[in-house]
Amino acid sequence: MATSCAAQPTARWAQPPSAAPTTAAAAAARRLRWPHPCGTPGARSTTRRSQWRRSAVGGSGSGEGEGIDIDALAARLSREAEKLRQSGASWSSEDEGASDADVAAYEAQPDAGRQEALRREAAAGPQPDLLRPFGYASKSAEAEALAAVGSGGFSPEEFELLSELGTINIQQSVTSVDLDDFPIPTAERSARTAVIAYTASFFSGMPFQDPVVVLVKEYLPGSKAVAINELQVLTHLAGMPEQSMKWQTAVAPLASNPPLVRLLGYFTAGQTEKAAAMLQAVSIAGDASRSCKGEQPEDAIWVVLKWDGLAPLALYPSAQQTSGIGLGRLFGAQDTSLLDRAKMLRSIARGSLEALAYCHEQGVVHGALGSGSVMLSTFDDRSAARLVVKLDNFGFARRVTLPKAPGSRGSSSGSGADPPAAASQPASLATDDTPLALGQREDLRALAVVLLECILSALAFSGPSQLTSAESIQRLLGEVFSWGVDEFRQYCEDEPDWAAAVELLSQDGGAGWMLLSDLASGGRSAAQLAASRFCEL
């Protein structure tokens, strides 16, 4: 059995906790009982949709009651993971974290079984540390990576934390090559906190420079590699202001360029009480013998970003609107309100594509696009024309070196000047199988899910729900329909709750569906799609 770990950040500024399905099967059953306010589809359509939904959670799609026993699968995976943890390449009673029972169990294995365990261990590679899943192997490697970023230009004494905005979680899943017939459902992935976001006052200490509010991210020690990668990518995309320009950059008014949350610098300092408590909880929940008892707590990396009052796209569909949407759902929204909302959704699509194009044209693949990584300057539908969209959370981004062409965009220097604006002619998408081209197509598909989640949640009669979540859309569009937008469109047309969303996507000769099809197929670049008909206001 080979074990792998996949991770991606989930939505920032987490909403209050709500009851979640304990298994993917429970979530599927809840979706199958979804009420239709405008009536139920016909018998043939219902049968077809039930088969699709069973397939989405791993069922065969034929027969009644067929599917995976999720509880049995989870128990089996737990047993296999425990066996893999206990089996090692070399064992001795002095090994850290090896109890007498572990050694005895290992020695009791037959020689053939022991050799098989070693083979599987080697194929799996090093197992993730509970406390440091995304850390460095040594302090020297960490220091070398941080030195490559350069000086952060800040000290902890210059900041005063004001309020906590929320957390950024990383989803982790363990897959096994000998269980490929039983894939772990998306809903079964575990999430752990990697970053805590705060607003803070920055005191420059210079005359005539009043304290200014900034955004700071506290990266827990186990996520230092993610923090350093984000620093490297943001420095490449928009530079890091020099020491003398940090305050000026922080107080500058909101600008659409660059279309990403602006990096001001970073510093290292001790953990907050909340972070220390989280790490202690992980240590207790995991193997206590591998905890950091008696060791000094590690310093956290604090990334300092410009605070523009942006909020994540994940919160937009449920935001109340004075123009009628939101509260208007309860009392009957006016036609003008729906028109404002449609214009806002088009503006979100255009801004997201332009921001993604900015990254792609500089050889950066985001790698973890979600509704928590797309930041909006306003939720007011009447301000669609003034909307500013920026990207955030570049901890899992990948940077590919590109040859510089005359007149192409490049990263700015260390000054506080704004990066150059977008090129007048949109760049076409690379069609080869280079890492950049493959990564760009992955980003485009991820954005298709983000936009679908936003449009369906914002226009659904009953509002955001489990059925309009990114996980459900990813499962349906990506796994059930294999990124076939035409088939997915038929599915949406049979869902009465999504009638307004289907109508919006079908306007202008189906411009919205064509945009989604291009995103899913990866046939056109983000810059080209930003100029498509659906993105016209």
Residue pairs with C-beta under 8 A, 6 or more apart in sequence:
1 80
1 84
1 120
1 124
1 176
1 177
1 178
1 179
2 120
2 123
2 124
2 176
2 177
3 81
3 84
3 124
3 127
3 174
3 175
3 176
4 124
4 174
4 175
5 128
5 133
5 172
5 173
5 174
6 171
6 172
6 173
6 175
6 189
7 133
7 134
7 170
7 171
7 172
7 396
8 170
8 171
8 367
8 368
8 370
8 396
9 168
9 169
9 170
9 171
9 194
9 195
9 368
9 370
9 372
9 373
9 393
9 395
9 396
10 168
10 169
10 170
10 171
10 191
10 370
10 372
11 312
11 314
11 370
11 371
11 372
12 165
12 166
12 167
12 168
12 197
12 312
12 314
12 372
12 373
12 392
12 393
13 165
13 166
13 197
13 311
13 312
13 314
13 315
13 372
14 166
14 167
14 169
15 314
15 315
21 27
21 30
21 187
21 466
23 70
23 71
23 74
23 185
23 187
23 188
24 57
24 58
24 70
24 185
24 186
24 187
24 188
25 57
25 67
25 68
25 70
27 57
27 187
27 466
28 53
28 54
28 56
28 57
30 466
31 53
31 466
31 467
31 472
32 50
32 53
34 465
34 467
34 497
35 462
36 495
36 496
36 497
37 461
37 462
37 496
37 497
38 461
38 496
38 497
38 499
39 496
40 46
41 49
41 494
41 496
45 494
49 491
49 494
51 61
51 62
52 61
52 476
52 480
52 481
52 491
53 480
54 60
54 61
54 66
54 67
55 61
55 479
55 480
56 472
56 475
56 476
56 479
56 480
57 67
57 68
57 185
57 475
58 67
58 68
58 182
58 183
58 185
59 66
59 67
59 68
60 66
60 67
68 182
70 185
70 188
73 179
73 182
73 184
74 188
76 179
77 174
77 176
77 179
77 184
80 176
80 179
81 174
83 117
84 117
84 120
84 121
84 124
84 127
85 127
86 102
86 105
86 106
87 106
87 109
87 114
87 117
87 118
87 120
87 121
88 95
88 98
88 106
88 121
89 118
89 121
89 122
91 98
91 102
91 103
91 106
91 107
92 98
92 103
93 100
93 103
96 289
96 290
97 287
97 289
97 290
99 289
106 114
109 117
123 177
128 172
129 135
129 222
129 290
130 282
130 283
130 285
130 286
130 287
130 290
131 221
131 222
131 279
131 282
131 283
131 286
131 290
131 291
131 292
132 221
132 222
133 170
133 172
133 192
133 222
133 223
134 170
134 194
134 222
134 223
134 224
134 225
134 226
135 142
135 221
135 222
135 223
135 224
135 225
136 142
136 145
136 224
136 225
142 224
142 228
145 225
145 228
146 228
146 301
148 232
149 228
149 231
149 232
149 235
149 266
150 235
150 240
152 265
152 266
152 267
152 268
152 304
153 240
153 241
153 242
153 243
153 246
153 264
153 265
154 246
154 264
154 265
154 266
154 267
154 302
154 304
155 267
156 267
156 269
156 270
156 302
158 202
158 203
158 204
158 205
159 200
159 201
159 202
159 203
159 214
159 216
159 302
159 304
160 200
160 201
160 203
160 211
161 198
161 199
161 200
161 216
161 272
162 198
162 199
162 200
162 201
162 213
163 198
163 199
164 196
164 197
164 198
164 274
165 197
165 198
165 199
165 215
166 196
166 197
167 193
167 195
167 196
167 197
168 193
168 194
168 195
168 196
168 197
168 217
168 372
168 393
169 191
169 192
169 193
169 194
170 191
170 192
170 193
170 194
170 223
170 226
171 189
171 190
171 191
172 189
172 190
172 191
172 192
173 184
173 188
173 189
173 190
174 184
175 183
175 184
185 475
186 471
186 474
186 475
187 471
192 282
193 220
193 278
194 219
194 220
194 222
194 223
194 226
194 395
195 217
195 218
195 219
195 220
195 223
195 226
195 395
196 217
196 218
196 220
196 272
196 274
196 275
197 215
197 216
197 217
197 218
198 215
198 216
198 217
198 218
199 213
199 214
199 215
199 216
199 307
200 213
200 214
200 215
200 216
201 211
201 212
201 213
201 214
202 211
202 212
202 213
202 214
202 246
202 247
202 250
202 304
203 211
204 212
204 246
204 247
206 247
209 247
212 247
212 250
212 251
213 307
214 250
214 264
214 304
214 305
214 306
214 307
215 261
215 304
215 305
215 306
215 307
216 302
216 303
216 304
216 305
217 227
217 302
217 303
217 305
218 271
218 272
218 275
218 300
218 302
219 226
219 227
219 300
219 301
219 302
219 303
220 271
220 275
220 278
220 279
220 300
221 271
221 279
221 297
221 298
221 299
221 300
222 279
223 395
224 301
226 395
226 396
227 266
227 301
227 303
227 395
228 301
229 394
229 395
229 396
229 397
230 303
230 393
230 394
230 395
230 397
231 263
231 266
231 303
232 399
233 364
233 394
233 397
233 399
234 240
234 260
234 261
234 263
234 394
235 263
235 411
236 362
236 364
236 399
236 411
237 258
237 260
237 358
237 359
237 362
237 364
237 394
237 411
237 419
238 258
238 260
238 262
238 263
238 411
238 412
238 419
239 263
239 411
239 412
239 413
239 414
239 415
239 419
240 263
240 264
240 265
240 414
241 248
241 249
241 264
241 265
241 414
241 415
241 416
242 414
242 415
242 416
245 415
245 416
246 264
246 265
246 416
248 416
249 262
249 264
249 306
249 416
250 264
250 306
250 307
252 306
254 308
254 309
254 377
254 388
255 388
255 418
256 388
257 418
257 419
257 421
257 422
258 358
258 390
258 418
258 419
259 351
259 354
259 355
259 358
259 389
259 390
259 391
260 355
260 358
260 359
260 390
260 391
260 392
260 394
261 305
261 306
261 308
261 310
261 375
261 390
261 391
261 392
262 305
262 306
263 303
263 304
263 305
263 306
264 304
264 305
264 306
265 304
266 301
266 302
266 303
266 304
267 302
267 304
268 299
268 300
268 301
268 302
269 299
269 300
269 302
270 297
270 299
270 300
271 279
271 297
271 298
271 299
271 300
272 300
275 300
276 297
279 292
279 297
283 291
283 292
283 293
284 291
308 377
308 388
308 390
309 377
310 375
310 376
310 377
310 388
310 390
310 392
311 375
311 376
311 379
312 371
312 372
312 373
312 374
312 375
312 376
312 392
313 348
313 371
313 372
313 374
313 375
313 376
313 450
313 454
314 370
314 371
314 372
315 379
316 348
316 376
316 379
316 454
316 458
317 454
317 457
317 458
317 463
317 464
317 468
318 326
318 457
318 463
318 464
319 326
319 379
320 326
320 327
321 327
321 328
321 337
321 340
321 341
321 379
321 380
321 381
322 380
323 334
323 336
323 337
323 340
323 380
323 381
323 382
324 333
324 334
324 336
324 337
324 338
324 340
325 333
325 337
325 338
325 340
325 341
325 381
325 458
328 334
328 337
329 461
329 463
337 381
338 500
340 381
340 382
340 384
341 381
341 458
341 459
342 504
342 507
343 381
343 384
343 385
343 537
344 381
344 383
344 384
344 387
345 454
345 455
345 458
345 459
345 504
346 384
346 534
346 535
346 536
346 537
347 384
347 385
347 387
347 389
347 537
348 374
348 376
348 387
348 389
348 451
348 454
349 451
349 515
349 534
349 535
350 530
350 535
350 537
351 387
351 388
351 389
352 374
352 389
352 391
352 447
352 450
352 451
353 447
353 526
353 527
353 529
353 530
353 535
354 389
354 422
354 526
354 527
354 530
355 374
355 389
355 390
355 391
356 366
356 369
356 391
356 443
356 444
356 447
356 526
357 422
357 426
357 427
357 525
357 526
357 527
357 530
358 409
358 422
359 365
359 366
359 391
359 397
359 443
360 427
360 436
360 440
360 443
360 525
360 526
360 527
361 408
361 409
361 423
361 427
361 527
362 402
362 409
362 410
362 411
363 399
363 400
363 401
363 402
363 436
364 394
364 397
364 398
364 399
364 400
365 397
365 398
365 399
365 400
365 435
365 436
365 439
365 440
365 442
365 443
366 373
366 391
366 394
366 396
366 397
366 443
366 446
367 396
367 397
367 398
367 439
367 442
367 443
368 393
368 395
368 396
368 397
368 446
369 391
369 443
369 446
369 447
369 450
370 393
370 446
370 450
370 470
371 450
371 453
371 454
371 470
372 393
373 391
373 392
373 393
374 389
374 390
374 391
374 392
374 450
375 389
375 390
375 391
375 392
376 387
376 388
376 389
377 386
377 387
377 388
377 389
377 390
378 386
378 387
384 537
385 537
398 435
398 439
400 434
400 435
400 436
400 439
402 436
404 410
407 423
408 423
409 419
409 420
409 422
409 423
410 420
411 419
412 418
412 419
412 420
422 527
423 527
426 525
426 527
426 528
426 530
426 531
427 525
427 527
428 524
428 525
428 528
429 437
429 440
429 441
429 522
429 523
429 524
429 525
429 526
429 528
430 436
430 437
430 440
431 437
440 522
440 525
440 526
441 522
443 526
444 518
444 519
444 520
444 522
444 526
444 529
445 478
445 483
445 519
445 520
445 522
447 519
447 526
448 477
448 516
448 519
448 520
449 470
449 473
449 474
449 477
449 478
450 470
451 515
451 516
451 519
452 473
452 477
452 516
453 468
453 469
453 470
453 473
455 501
455 504
455 505
455 512
456 468
456 473
456 492
456 498
456 501
457 463
457 464
457 465
457 468
458 464
458 501
459 498
459 500
459 501
459 504
460 468
460 497
460 498
460 500
460 501
461 496
461 497
461 499
461 500
462 497
466 472
467 497
476 488
476 491
477 483
477 485
477 488
477 520
481 487
481 488
481 491
483 520
483 521
484 520
485 513
485 516
485 517
485 520
486 513
486 517
489 502
489 505
489 513
492 498
492 501
492 502
492 505
493 502
504 512
505 511
505 512
505 513
505 516
505 534
506 512
506 513
508 533
508 534
509 533
511 532
511 533
511 534
512 534
514 532
514 533
514 534
515 529
515 532
515 534
515 535
518 524
518 529
518 532
519 529
529 535
